[in-house]
Amino acid sequence: MATPAHAAEASEAPATLLDVSMQDGELTARIRWSAEPEDLPEEVEVLSYDGTDTLTAGERVTPKAGEETEVKLSGAVQEPWETGWAQRLVVREAKGRELTRQPYDVSLACEDEKTCELTAAPGISASREVLHASNALQETLAVIEKEQDGKAFDLVHEVARRDPSLFGEALTHAQGLVKYGAAEGCGCTWEASYARSNTQGTGLGAAHDVFARPLATNRPSKTRLTAQGTSQMTLSLRCASLDWPRLQLVGIKQPGGVVKPVLLPQPVYSTCAGTCSGRFTHFARITGAVSAVSTNNPFLDGSATEQSKYHLGNGLSPLLNWTESAPNDNTFIQATTAYNVGSGSGFVQTSGEASYNYNGNSSMGVPRGRAQGGYLMAVQGTVACPGGGLYPIGRAWDIATTMGNETFLNDGVTLFFDSL
Protein backbone atom coordinates (compact mmCIF):
# COMPACT_ATOMS: atom_id res chain seq x y z
CA MET A 1 0.00 0.00 0.00
CA ALA A 2 1.47 3.38 -0.93
CA THR A 3 0.23 6.94 -0.97
CA PRO A 4 1.82 9.16 -3.62
CA ALA A 5 3.35 12.53 -2.96
CA HIS A 6 1.04 15.49 -3.24
CA ALA A 7 1.33 19.24 -3.08
CA ALA A 8 1.10 20.71 0.40
CA GLU A 9 2.69 23.35 2.56
CA ALA A 10 5.33 21.85 4.85
CA SER A 11 4.01 21.76 8.41
CA GLU A 12 5.91 21.86 11.66
CA ALA A 13 5.08 20.02 14.85
CA PRO A 14 4.05 22.43 17.62
CA ALA A 15 6.51 20.66 19.93
CA THR A 16 9.35 18.27 19.11
CA LEU A 17 11.11 16.31 21.87
CA LEU A 18 14.69 16.49 20.63
CA ASP A 19 16.30 14.50 23.41
CA VAL A 20 15.83 12.91 26.83
CA SER A 21 18.65 12.44 29.33
CA MET A 22 19.57 12.42 33.01
CA GLN A 23 21.44 15.53 34.15
CA ASP A 24 22.54 15.97 37.76
CA GLY A 25 20.33 13.04 38.67
CA GLU A 26 17.15 14.55 37.18
CA LEU A 27 15.25 13.64 34.03
CA THR A 28 15.81 16.38 31.45
CA ALA A 29 13.86 16.94 28.24
CA ARG A 30 14.98 19.17 25.36
CA ILE A 31 12.01 20.54 23.42
CA ARG A 32 11.91 22.62 20.24
CA TRP A 33 8.83 24.78 19.70
CA SER A 34 7.23 25.66 16.37
CA ALA A 35 8.35 28.92 14.81
CA GLU A 36 4.70 29.84 14.25
CA PRO A 37 3.22 31.46 17.40
CA GLU A 38 -0.33 30.56 16.35
CA ASP A 39 0.59 26.85 16.58
CA LEU A 40 1.45 27.14 20.26
CA PRO A 41 -0.77 27.18 23.35
CA GLU A 42 -0.03 29.71 26.06
CA GLU A 43 1.08 26.97 28.43
CA VAL A 44 1.90 23.26 28.25
CA GLU A 45 2.54 20.47 30.72
CA VAL A 46 5.57 18.19 30.45
CA LEU A 47 4.72 14.92 32.21
CA SER A 48 6.62 11.73 32.98
CA TYR A 49 5.13 8.27 33.48
CA ASP A 50 6.88 5.20 34.84
CA GLY A 51 6.68 1.63 33.58
CA THR A 52 3.37 1.06 35.39
CA ASP A 53 1.88 4.11 33.60
CA THR A 54 1.84 6.09 36.84
CA LEU A 55 2.41 9.85 36.67
CA THR A 56 5.69 10.60 38.45
CA ALA A 57 6.42 14.29 37.77
CA GLY A 58 5.25 17.30 35.81
CA GLU A 59 6.25 20.85 34.97
CA ARG A 60 4.30 23.73 33.41
CA VAL A 61 6.15 25.50 30.61
CA THR A 62 5.45 28.57 28.48
CA PRO A 63 6.45 27.80 24.87
CA LYS A 64 8.48 30.40 22.97
CA ALA A 65 8.10 30.27 19.19
CA GLY A 66 11.18 29.04 17.34
CA GLU A 67 13.18 28.38 20.51
CA GLU A 68 14.39 25.36 22.44
CA THR A 69 13.54 24.75 26.09
CA GLU A 70 15.26 22.46 28.56
CA VAL A 71 12.88 21.08 31.17
CA LYS A 72 14.01 19.27 34.33
CA LEU A 73 11.48 16.93 35.95
CA SER A 74 12.49 16.53 39.57
CA GLY A 75 11.74 13.09 40.97
CA ALA A 76 10.56 11.70 37.63
CA VAL A 77 12.64 8.53 37.82
CA GLN A 78 11.97 6.70 41.07
CA GLU A 79 13.01 3.10 41.73
CA PRO A 80 12.82 1.85 38.11
CA TRP A 81 13.92 -1.58 39.35
CA GLU A 82 10.41 -1.70 40.86
CA THR A 83 8.34 0.42 38.44
CA GLY A 84 9.97 -0.60 35.14
CA TRP A 85 12.94 0.61 33.13
CA ALA A 86 10.83 1.57 30.06
CA GLN A 87 9.06 4.89 30.70
CA ARG A 88 7.61 7.80 28.70
CA LEU A 89 7.35 11.58 28.45
CA VAL A 90 4.27 13.48 27.27
CA VAL A 91 3.90 17.14 26.30
CA ARG A 92 0.29 18.29 26.33
CA GLU A 93 -1.82 21.42 26.45
CA ALA A 94 -3.24 22.44 29.80
CA LYS A 95 -6.65 21.43 28.37
CA GLY A 96 -5.37 17.90 27.85
CA ARG A 97 -4.63 17.69 24.09
CA GLU A 98 -1.40 15.79 23.56
CA LEU A 99 1.22 17.57 21.45
CA THR A 100 3.94 14.92 21.46
CA ARG A 101 5.26 11.92 23.38
CA GLN A 102 8.58 10.13 23.66
CA PRO A 103 9.30 6.76 25.26
CA TYR A 104 12.62 6.63 27.06
CA ASP A 105 14.65 3.85 28.60
CA VAL A 106 16.20 4.17 32.03
CA SER A 107 19.42 2.28 32.65
CA LEU A 108 22.54 2.37 34.82
CA ALA A 109 26.01 3.79 34.26
CA CYS A 110 28.45 2.29 36.75
CA GLU A 111 31.74 3.54 38.16
CA ASP A 112 32.51 0.01 39.31
CA GLU A 113 30.59 -3.13 40.26
CA LYS A 114 29.17 -1.52 43.39
CA THR A 115 28.33 2.10 42.48
CA CYS A 116 26.02 3.22 39.66
CA GLU A 117 23.89 6.17 38.62
CA LEU A 118 20.67 6.35 36.63
CA THR A 119 20.74 7.25 32.94
CA ALA A 120 17.97 7.90 30.41
CA ALA A 121 17.85 7.98 26.62
CA PRO A 122 15.14 8.05 23.92
CA GLY A 123 13.73 4.58 23.36
CA ILE A 124 10.96 2.76 21.55
CA SER A 125 7.51 1.59 22.61
CA ALA A 126 6.70 -2.05 23.28
CA SER A 127 4.15 -4.19 25.05
CA ARG A 128 4.97 -4.58 28.73
CA GLU A 129 6.38 -8.11 28.58
CA VAL A 130 8.96 -7.12 25.93
CA LEU A 131 12.45 -6.44 27.29
CA HIS A 132 14.29 -3.41 25.92
CA ALA A 133 17.95 -3.53 24.94
CA SER A 134 20.35 -1.41 22.94
CA ASN A 135 21.82 -2.80 19.74
CA ALA A 136 25.23 -2.74 21.44
CA LEU A 137 24.06 -5.07 24.22
CA GLN A 138 22.32 -7.42 21.79
CA GLU A 139 25.39 -7.64 19.59
CA THR A 140 27.65 -8.33 22.59
CA LEU A 141 25.31 -11.05 23.87
CA ALA A 142 25.26 -12.66 20.42
CA VAL A 143 29.07 -12.86 20.39
CA ILE A 144 29.16 -14.38 23.88
CA GLU A 145 26.46 -16.94 23.06
CA LYS A 146 28.35 -18.04 19.96
CA GLU A 147 31.60 -18.42 21.90
CA GLN A 148 30.00 -20.30 24.80
CA ASP A 149 28.10 -22.63 22.43
CA GLY A 150 25.38 -23.56 24.91
CA LYS A 151 27.57 -23.52 28.03
CA ALA A 152 26.38 -21.56 31.06
CA PHE A 153 27.95 -18.19 31.84
CA ASP A 154 27.49 -15.26 34.23
CA LEU A 155 25.59 -12.87 31.98
CA VAL A 156 26.51 -9.59 33.68
CA HIS A 157 30.16 -10.53 34.23
CA GLU A 158 30.74 -11.73 30.66
CA VAL A 159 29.11 -8.67 29.09
CA ALA A 160 31.17 -6.34 31.30
CA ARG A 161 34.38 -8.24 30.54
CA ARG A 162 33.95 -7.55 26.83
CA ASP A 163 32.57 -4.04 27.13
CA PRO A 164 32.77 -2.41 30.59
CA SER A 165 30.49 0.43 29.44
CA LEU A 166 27.62 -2.09 29.17
CA PHE A 167 27.86 -3.31 32.78
CA GLY A 168 24.96 -1.12 33.97
CA GLU A 169 22.67 -2.04 31.08
CA ALA A 170 23.52 -5.71 31.58
CA LEU A 171 22.35 -5.40 35.21
CA THR A 172 18.98 -3.94 34.17
CA HIS A 173 18.58 -6.48 31.38
CA ALA A 174 19.34 -9.37 33.70
CA GLN A 175 16.64 -8.19 36.07
CA GLY A 176 14.13 -8.23 33.22
CA LEU A 177 15.16 -11.74 32.18
CA VAL A 178 14.66 -12.98 35.73
CA LYS A 179 11.28 -11.22 35.94
CA TYR A 180 9.83 -12.38 32.61
CA GLY A 181 11.82 -15.54 31.89
CA ALA A 182 10.92 -19.08 32.82
CA ALA A 183 11.38 -19.98 36.49
CA GLU A 184 13.01 -23.24 35.42
CA GLY A 185 14.00 -25.02 32.24
CA CYS A 186 14.24 -23.42 28.82
CA GLY A 187 12.11 -20.31 28.43
CA CYS A 188 11.67 -17.79 25.63
CA THR A 189 11.16 -14.06 26.08
CA TRP A 190 10.55 -11.19 23.68
CA GLU A 191 13.29 -8.59 23.33
CA ALA A 192 13.26 -5.31 21.41
CA SER A 193 16.58 -3.74 20.46
CA TYR A 194 17.02 -0.43 18.72
CA ALA A 195 19.48 2.21 17.62
CA ARG A 196 19.04 5.81 16.50
CA SER A 197 21.71 8.03 15.02
CA ASN A 198 21.82 11.25 13.02
CA THR A 199 24.03 14.17 12.12
CA GLN A 200 21.90 16.83 13.86
CA GLY A 201 22.79 15.88 17.43
CA THR A 202 19.25 14.92 18.46
CA GLY A 203 17.67 11.69 19.66
CA LEU A 204 15.31 11.60 16.67
CA GLY A 205 17.27 9.16 14.52
CA ALA A 206 15.89 9.20 10.98
CA ALA A 207 13.59 12.16 11.69
CA HIS A 208 14.95 15.63 11.03
CA ASP A 209 14.19 19.23 10.12
CA VAL A 210 16.67 21.04 7.86
CA PHE A 211 15.74 24.71 7.48
CA ALA A 212 18.04 27.00 5.48
CA ARG A 213 17.15 30.70 5.56
CA PRO A 214 19.01 34.02 5.96
CA LEU A 215 19.47 35.13 9.55
CA ALA A 216 19.86 38.74 8.41
CA THR A 217 18.03 40.31 5.45
CA ASN A 218 20.29 43.36 5.04
CA ARG A 219 23.32 41.57 3.60
CA PRO A 220 24.05 38.79 1.08
CA SER A 221 24.48 35.24 2.36
CA LYS A 222 24.20 31.66 1.25
CA THR A 223 24.26 28.23 2.87
CA ARG A 224 23.64 24.56 2.25
CA LEU A 225 22.51 22.38 5.15
CA THR A 226 22.27 18.59 5.21
CA ALA A 227 21.13 15.87 7.60
CA GLN A 228 21.33 12.10 7.53
CA GLY A 229 19.80 9.69 10.00
CA THR A 230 19.06 6.04 10.67
CA SER A 231 16.57 4.34 12.99
CA GLN A 232 16.71 0.58 13.47
CA MET A 233 14.39 -1.67 15.47
CA THR A 234 14.37 -5.43 16.03
CA LEU A 235 11.87 -7.63 17.86
CA SER A 236 13.34 -11.04 18.61
CA LEU A 237 12.64 -14.19 20.57
CA ARG A 238 15.44 -15.17 22.95
CA CYS A 239 15.41 -18.65 24.46
CA ALA A 240 17.55 -19.22 27.54
CA SER A 241 17.88 -21.18 30.72
CA LEU A 242 18.52 -19.21 33.91
CA ASP A 243 19.97 -20.74 37.03
CA TRP A 244 18.85 -19.16 40.29
CA PRO A 245 20.79 -15.89 40.31
CA ARG A 246 23.03 -14.54 43.00
CA LEU A 247 22.06 -11.08 44.20
CA GLN A 248 24.54 -8.23 43.95
CA LEU A 249 24.18 -5.22 46.25
CA VAL A 250 24.58 -2.12 44.08
CA GLY A 251 24.62 1.45 45.36
CA ILE A 252 22.56 3.67 43.05
CA LYS A 253 23.16 7.41 43.34
CA GLN A 254 20.10 9.57 43.95
CA PRO A 255 19.68 13.36 43.54
CA GLY A 256 21.31 15.18 46.42
CA GLY A 257 24.18 12.72 46.73
CA VAL A 258 22.27 9.97 48.52
CA VAL A 259 23.30 6.43 47.53
CA LYS A 260 20.53 3.84 47.73
CA PRO A 261 21.52 0.16 48.12
CA VAL A 262 19.58 -2.12 45.75
CA LEU A 263 19.79 -5.89 45.30
CA LEU A 264 20.01 -6.77 41.61
CA PRO A 265 20.21 -10.30 40.17
CA GLN A 266 23.22 -11.63 38.28
CA PRO A 267 21.95 -14.85 36.71
CA VAL A 268 23.92 -17.72 35.27
CA TYR A 269 22.68 -17.85 31.70
CA SER A 270 22.81 -20.36 28.90
CA THR A 271 21.14 -20.49 25.53
CA CYS A 272 18.86 -23.40 24.81
CA ALA A 273 17.38 -24.83 21.65
CA GLY A 274 13.86 -23.90 22.69
CA THR A 275 10.74 -25.39 21.20
CA CYS A 276 9.26 -22.02 20.28
CA SER A 277 9.28 -20.43 16.86
CA GLY A 278 8.32 -16.88 16.00
CA ARG A 279 6.92 -15.19 12.91
CA PHE A 280 6.59 -11.47 12.38
CA THR A 281 4.26 -8.98 10.71
CA HIS A 282 5.68 -5.55 9.91
CA PHE A 283 4.13 -2.18 9.13
CA ALA A 284 6.14 0.89 8.12
CA ARG A 285 5.35 4.39 7.00
CA ILE A 286 7.83 7.00 5.76
CA THR A 287 6.78 10.60 5.45
CA GLY A 288 8.51 13.80 4.44
CA ALA A 289 8.04 17.37 3.29
CA VAL A 290 9.97 19.85 1.20
CA SER A 291 9.34 23.55 0.67
CA ALA A 292 11.28 26.38 -0.91
CA VAL A 293 10.99 30.01 -1.86
CA SER A 294 12.97 31.39 -4.80
CA THR A 295 13.17 35.10 -5.54
CA ASN A 296 15.33 35.18 -8.66
CA ASN A 297 13.36 33.18 -11.23
CA PRO A 298 14.16 31.41 -13.45
CA PHE A 299 17.27 30.86 -11.30
CA LEU A 300 16.49 28.83 -8.20
CA ASP A 301 18.02 30.51 -5.15
CA GLY A 302 16.07 28.39 -2.64
CA SER A 303 15.81 24.60 -2.81
CA ALA A 304 15.24 21.44 -0.74
CA THR A 305 15.41 17.65 -1.22
CA GLU A 306 14.22 14.85 1.06
CA GLN A 307 14.90 11.13 0.59
CA SER A 308 13.60 8.29 2.75
CA LYS A 309 14.00 4.50 2.59
CA TYR A 310 12.62 1.60 4.61
CA HIS A 311 14.36 -1.78 4.67
CA LEU A 312 13.03 -5.04 6.06
CA GLY A 313 15.55 -7.14 7.98
CA ASN A 314 19.04 -6.70 6.55
CA GLY A 315 17.76 -6.44 3.00
CA LEU A 316 19.80 -4.31 0.61
CA SER A 317 16.77 -3.45 -1.51
CA PRO A 318 14.35 -1.09 0.27
CA LEU A 319 10.63 -1.89 0.43
CA LEU A 320 9.95 1.85 0.42
CA ASN A 321 12.05 4.44 -1.38
CA TRP A 322 10.96 8.00 -2.12
CA THR A 323 12.68 11.25 -3.06
CA GLU A 324 10.99 14.64 -3.26
CA SER A 325 12.49 17.98 -4.28
CA ALA A 326 11.40 21.61 -4.15
CA PRO A 327 10.95 24.35 -5.68
CA ASN A 328 7.40 22.98 -5.50
CA ASP A 329 6.09 22.45 -1.97
CA ASN A 330 5.32 18.76 -1.53
CA THR A 331 4.71 16.16 1.13
CA PHE A 332 4.86 12.41 0.72
CA ILE A 333 3.56 9.38 2.57
CA GLN A 334 4.56 5.84 1.68
CA ALA A 335 3.45 2.74 3.59
CA THR A 336 3.94 -1.01 3.40
CA THR A 337 2.92 -4.13 5.31
CA ALA A 338 4.80 -7.44 5.28
CA TYR A 339 3.25 -10.64 6.64
CA ASN A 340 4.68 -13.92 7.95
CA VAL A 341 8.30 -12.77 7.95
CA GLY A 342 11.09 -14.73 9.61
CA SER A 343 12.93 -11.60 10.81
CA GLY A 344 11.66 -9.03 13.29
CA SER A 345 14.06 -6.32 12.11
CA GLY A 346 13.60 -3.17 10.04
CA PHE A 347 15.28 0.19 9.59
CA VAL A 348 14.67 3.64 8.09
CA GLN A 349 17.34 5.79 6.44
CA THR A 350 16.79 9.42 5.53
CA SER A 351 18.71 12.33 4.11
CA GLY A 352 17.63 15.93 3.78
CA GLU A 353 19.20 18.94 2.11
CA ALA A 354 18.16 22.59 2.06
CA SER A 355 19.92 25.64 0.62
CA TYR A 356 19.55 29.27 -0.35
CA ASN A 357 21.60 31.98 -2.10
CA TYR A 358 20.49 35.46 -1.05
CA ASN A 359 21.58 38.66 -2.82
CA GLY A 360 20.83 40.89 0.15
CA ASN A 361 17.89 42.67 -1.50
CA SER A 362 14.65 41.81 0.27
CA SER A 363 12.44 43.82 -2.10
CA MET A 364 11.83 40.63 -4.11
CA GLY A 365 11.44 38.47 -1.03
CA VAL A 366 13.83 36.24 0.90
CA PRO A 367 14.79 32.76 -0.38
CA ARG A 368 14.69 29.67 1.82
CA GLY A 369 14.63 25.89 1.69
CA ARG A 370 13.33 23.29 4.12
CA ALA A 371 13.40 19.47 4.23
CA GLN A 372 11.67 17.40 6.91
CA GLY A 373 11.46 13.67 7.53
CA GLY A 374 9.56 11.30 9.81
CA TYR A 375 8.61 7.64 10.07
CA LEU A 376 6.90 4.87 11.94
CA MET A 377 7.92 1.23 12.26
CA ALA A 378 5.76 -1.39 13.97
CA VAL A 379 6.16 -5.15 14.32
CA GLN A 380 4.14 -7.91 15.94
CA GLY A 381 5.71 -11.25 16.73
CA THR A 382 3.64 -14.37 17.24
CA VAL A 383 5.20 -17.36 18.94
CA ALA A 384 4.12 -20.99 18.75
CA CYS A 385 5.24 -23.21 21.62
CA PRO A 386 4.10 -26.77 22.32
CA GLY A 387 1.99 -26.55 25.44
CA GLY A 388 1.76 -22.77 25.12
CA GLY A 389 4.31 -20.02 25.65
CA LEU A 390 4.80 -17.44 28.36
CA TYR A 391 3.73 -14.54 26.12
CA PRO A 392 2.38 -15.64 22.72
CA ILE A 393 2.45 -12.11 21.23
CA GLY A 394 5.10 -9.40 21.42
CA ARG A 395 4.79 -5.91 19.97
CA ALA A 396 7.21 -3.04 19.40
CA TRP A 397 6.92 0.25 17.54
CA ASP A 398 8.94 3.39 16.93
CA ILE A 399 7.72 6.82 15.81
CA ALA A 400 9.65 10.02 15.22
CA THR A 401 8.67 13.11 13.25
CA THR A 402 9.33 16.84 13.09
CA MET A 403 6.09 17.54 11.24
CA GLY A 404 2.60 18.06 12.56
CA ASN A 405 1.56 14.48 11.80
CA GLU A 406 2.39 12.59 15.01
CA THR A 407 -1.28 11.82 15.71
CA PHE A 408 -1.62 10.40 12.20
CA LEU A 409 1.40 8.16 12.75
CA ASN A 410 0.19 7.01 16.18
CA ASP A 411 -3.22 6.21 14.71
CA GLY A 412 -1.48 4.13 12.04
CA VAL A 413 0.16 1.96 14.69
CA THR A 414 -3.17 1.45 16.49
CA LEU A 415 -4.97 0.48 13.28
CA PHE A 416 -2.17 -1.93 12.33
CA PHE A 417 -2.27 -3.83 15.61
CA ASP A 418 -6.09 -3.80 15.68
CA SER A 419 -6.15 -5.41 12.23
CA LEU A 420 -4.11 -8.44 13.29
Residue pairs with C-beta under 8 A, 6 or more apart in sequence:
1 335
1 336
1 337
2 320
2 334
2 335
2 336
3 332
3 333
3 334
3 335
4 332
5 322
5 324
5 330
5 331
5 332
5 333
6 330
6 331
6 332
7 328
7 329
7 330
8 289
8 329
8 330
8 331
9 291
9 329
10 289
10 290
10 291
10 329
10 331
10 370
10 372
10 403
11 289
11 331
11 403
11 404
11 405
12 34
12 35
12 36
12 39
12 209
12 372
12 402
12 403
12 404
13 34
13 99
13 100
13 401
13 402
13 403
13 404
13 405
13 406
14 33
14 34
14 39
14 40
14 41
14 63
14 99
14 100
14 404
15 31
15 32
15 33
15 34
15 44
15 63
15 91
15 99
15 100
16 31
16 32
16 100
16 204
16 209
16 402
17 29
17 30
17 31
17 89
17 91
17 100
17 101
17 102
17 122
17 203
18 30
18 31
18 32
18 68
18 202
18 203
18 204
19 29
19 30
19 122
19 202
19 203
20 27
20 28
20 29
20 30
20 89
20 102
20 104
20 120
20 121
20 122
20 203
21 27
21 28
21 30
21 119
21 120
21 121
22 28
22 77
22 117
22 118
22 119
22 120
23 72
24 255
25 117
25 118
25 253
25 254
25 255
25 256
26 72
26 73
26 74
26 75
26 76
26 255
27 48
27 57
27 72
27 73
27 76
27 77
27 89
27 104
27 120
28 70
28 71
28 72
28 73
29 46
29 70
29 71
29 73
29 89
29 102
30 68
30 69
30 70
30 71
30 202
31 46
31 61
31 68
31 69
31 70
31 71
31 91
32 67
32 68
33 40
33 63
33 64
33 65
33 66
33 67
33 68
33 69
34 40
34 65
34 66
35 65
35 66
36 65
37 65
39 65
39 404
40 63
40 65
41 63
41 93
41 94
41 95
42 62
42 94
43 60
43 61
43 62
43 63
43 93
43 94
44 60
44 61
44 62
44 63
44 91
44 92
44 93
44 94
44 99
45 58
45 59
45 60
45 61
45 91
45 92
45 93
45 94
46 58
46 59
46 60
46 61
46 71
46 73
46 89
46 90
46 91
47 55
47 57
47 58
47 89
47 90
47 91
47 92
48 55
48 56
48 57
48 58
48 73
48 76
48 77
48 87
48 88
48 89
48 90
49 55
49 56
49 87
49 88
49 89
49 90
50 56
50 77
50 78
50 80
50 83
50 84
50 87
51 80
51 83
51 84
51 85
51 86
51 87
51 128
52 83
52 84
54 83
56 73
56 75
56 76
56 77
56 78
56 87
57 73
57 74
57 75
57 76
58 73
59 71
59 72
59 73
60 94
61 69
61 71
63 69
74 255
75 255
77 87
77 106
77 118
77 120
80 87
80 106
80 118
80 172
81 172
81 175
81 262
81 264
84 128
85 105
85 106
85 107
85 132
85 172
85 176
86 103
86 105
86 106
86 123
86 126
86 132
87 103
87 104
87 105
87 106
87 120
88 101
88 102
88 103
88 104
88 125
89 101
89 102
89 103
89 104
90 98
90 100
90 101
91 98
91 99
91 100
91 101
92 98
92 99
93 99
98 407
100 406
101 406
102 122
102 203
103 122
103 123
103 124
103 125
104 120
104 121
104 122
104 123
105 120
105 121
105 122
105 123
105 132
106 118
106 119
106 120
106 172
107 118
107 119
107 120
107 121
107 168
107 169
107 172
108 116
108 117
108 118
108 119
108 167
108 168
108 169
108 171
108 172
108 250
108 252
109 116
109 117
109 118
109 119
109 168
110 116
110 117
110 167
110 168
110 171
110 250
111 117
113 160
113 167
113 248
113 250
114 249
114 250
114 251
115 250
115 251
115 253
115 259
116 168
116 171
116 250
116 251
116 252
116 253
117 252
117 253
118 252
118 253
119 168
121 203
122 196
122 203
122 204
123 132
123 194
124 132
124 192
124 194
124 233
124 396
124 397
124 398
125 396
125 397
125 398
125 399
126 132
126 190
126 192
126 235
126 394
126 395
126 396
126 397
127 190
127 393
127 394
127 395
127 396
129 180
129 189
129 190
129 390
129 391
129 394
130 190
130 191
130 192
130 235
130 394
130 395
130 396
131 173
131 176
131 177
131 180
131 189
131 190
131 191
131 192
132 176
132 191
132 192
132 193
132 194
133 169
133 173
133 191
133 192
133 193
134 169
134 193
134 194
134 195
135 193
135 194
135 195
135 232
135 234
136 163
136 166
136 195
137 159
137 166
137 169
137 170
137 173
137 193
138 191
138 193
138 234
138 236
140 159
140 162
140 163
140 166
141 155
141 159
143 162
144 153
144 158
144 159
144 162
145 271
148 158
148 270
148 271
150 270
150 271
150 272
151 270
152 241
152 243
152 268
152 269
152 270
153 268
153 269
153 270
154 266
154 267
154 268
154 269
155 170
155 173
155 174
155 177
155 266
155 267
155 268
155 269
156 167
156 170
156 171
156 174
156 248
156 266
156 267
157 266
159 166
159 167
159 170
160 166
160 167
160 170
171 248
171 250
171 264
171 266
172 264
174 245
174 264
174 265
174 266
174 267
174 269
175 264
175 265
176 189
177 189
177 240
177 242
177 267
177 269
178 242
178 245
178 265
178 267
180 189
180 390
180 391
181 187
181 189
181 240
181 242
181 390
182 188
182 241
182 242
182 390
185 241
186 239
186 240
186 241
186 272
186 273
186 274
186 275
187 239
187 240
187 241
187 242
187 390
188 237
188 238
188 239
188 240
188 274
188 276
188 383
188 385
188 389
188 390
189 237
189 238
189 240
189 390
189 391
190 235
190 236
190 237
190 238
190 381
190 383
190 391
190 394
191 235
191 236
191 237
191 238
192 233
192 234
192 235
192 236
192 394
192 396
193 233
193 234
193 236
194 231
194 232
194 233
194 234
194 398
195 205
195 230
195 231
195 232
196 203
196 204
196 205
196 206
196 229
196 230
196 231
196 232
196 400
197 205
197 229
197 230
198 204
198 205
198 206
198 207
198 208
198 227
198 228
198 229
198 230
199 226
199 227
199 228
199 229
200 208
200 227
200 229
202 208
204 229
204 400
204 402
205 229
205 230
205 231
205 348
205 398
205 400
206 229
206 230
206 231
206 308
206 348
206 349
206 350
206 373
206 375
206 400
207 229
207 231
207 350
207 373
207 374
207 375
207 400
207 401
207 402
208 227
208 229
208 350
208 352
208 371
208 372
208 373
208 402
209 352
209 370
209 371
209 372
209 402
210 225
210 226
210 227
210 304
210 352
210 353
210 354
210 370
210 371
210 372
211 225
211 354
211 368
211 369
211 370
212 223
212 224
212 225
212 302
212 304
212 354
212 355
212 356
212 368
212 369
212 370
213 356
213 366
213 367
213 368
213 369
213 370
214 221
214 356
214 358
214 366
214 367
214 368
215 221
217 358
217 360
217 362
217 366
218 360
218 362
219 360
220 358
220 359
220 360
221 358
221 360
222 355
222 356
222 357
222 358
223 355
223 356
224 353
224 354
224 355
225 353
225 354
225 355
226 351
226 352
226 353
227 350
227 351
227 352
227 353
227 371
228 349
228 350
228 351
228 352
229 349
229 350
229 351
229 373
230 347
230 348
230 349
230 350
231 347
231 348
231 375
231 377
231 398
231 400
232 345
232 346
232 347
232 348
233 345
233 346
233 347
233 377
233 379
233 396
233 397
233 398
234 343
234 344
234 345
234 346
235 280
235 344
235 345
235 379
235 380
235 381
235 394
235 395
235 396
236 278
236 344
236 345
236 381
237 274
237 276
237 277
237 278
237 344
237 381
237 383
237 394
239 271
239 272
239 273
239 274
239 276
240 269
240 270
240 271
240 272
241 269
241 270
241 271
241 272
242 267
242 268
242 269
243 267
243 268
243 269
244 267
245 265
245 266
245 267
245 268
246 265
246 266
247 263
247 264
247 265
247 266
248 263
248 264
248 265
248 266
249 261
249 262
249 263
250 261
250 262
250 263
250 264
251 259
251 260
251 261
251 262
252 259
252 260
252 261
252 262
253 259
253 260
254 260
275 385
275 386
276 383
276 384
276 385
276 389
277 383
277 384
278 344
278 381
278 382
278 383
278 384
279 340
279 341
279 342
279 381
279 382
280 340
280 341
280 342
280 343
280 344
280 379
280 380
280 381
280 382
281 337
281 338
281 339
281 340
281 341
281 379
281 380
281 382
281 420
282 312
282 336
282 337
282 338
282 341
282 344
282 346
282 377
282 378
282 379
283 335
283 336
283 337
283 376
283 377
283 378
283 379
283 412
283 413
283 416
284 310
284 312
284 319
284 320
284 335
284 336
284 346
284 348
284 375
284 376
284 377
284 378
285 333
285 334
285 335
285 375
285 376
285 409
285 412
286 308
286 309
286 310
286 320
286 322
286 332
286 333
286 334
286 335
286 348
286 350
286 373
286 374
286 375
287 308
287 331
287 332
287 333
287 334
287 373
287 374
287 375
287 401
287 403
287 405
287 409
288 306
288 307
288 308
288 322
288 324
288 331
288 332
288 350
288 352
288 371
288 372
288 373
288 374
289 306
289 324
289 329
289 330
289 331
289 332
289 370
289 371
289 372
289 403
290 304
290 305
290 306
290 324
290 325
290 326
290 329
290 330
290 331
290 369
290 370
290 371
290 372
291 304
291 326
291 329
291 368
291 369
291 370
292 300
292 302
292 303
292 304
292 326
292 327
292 329
292 354
292 367
292 368
292 369
292 370
293 302
293 365
293 366
293 367
293 368
293 369
294 300
294 301
294 302
294 303
294 327
294 367
295 301
295 302
295 364
295 365
295 366
295 367
296 359
296 364
296 367
300 327
301 356
301 357
301 358
301 359
301 367
302 326
302 327
302 355
302 356
302 357
302 367
302 368
302 369
303 325
303 326
303 327
303 354
303 355
303 356
303 369
304 325
304 326
304 352
304 353
304 354
304 355
304 369
304 370
304 371
305 323
305 324
305 325
305 326
305 352
305 353
305 354
305 371
306 323
306 324
306 325
306 332
306 350
306 351
306 352
306 353
306 371
306 372
306 373
307 322
307 323
307 324
307 350
307 351
307 352
308 320
308 321
308 322
308 332
308 334
308 348
308 349
308 350
308 373
308 375
309 318
309 320
309 321
309 322
309 348
309 349
309 350
310 318
310 319
310 320
310 321
310 334
310 336
310 346
310 347
310 348
310 375
310 377
311 317
311 318
311 319
311 346
311 347
311 348
311 349
312 319
312 338
312 341
312 343
312 345
312 346
313 341
313 343
313 345
313 346
314 343
314 345
319 336
319 338
320 334
320 335
320 336
322 332
322 334
324 330
324 331
324 332
326 369
326 370
331 403
335 412
337 416
344 379
344 381
344 396
346 377
346 379
347 377
348 375
348 377
350 373
350 375
352 371
352 372
352 373
353 369
353 371
354 368
354 369
354 370
354 371
355 369
356 367
356 368
356 369
357 367
358 366
358 367
372 402
372 403
373 401
373 402
374 399
374 400
374 401
374 402
374 403
374 405
374 409
375 398
375 399
375 400
375 401
375 409
376 397
376 398
376 399
376 409
376 412
376 413
377 397
377 398
378 395
378 396
378 397
378 398
378 412
378 413
378 416
378 417
379 395
379 396
379 397
380 393
380 394
380 395
380 417
380 420
381 393
381 394
381 395
382 392
382 393
383 389
383 391
383 392
383 393
383 394
384 392
385 392
395 417
397 413
399 406
399 409
399 410
399 413
401 409
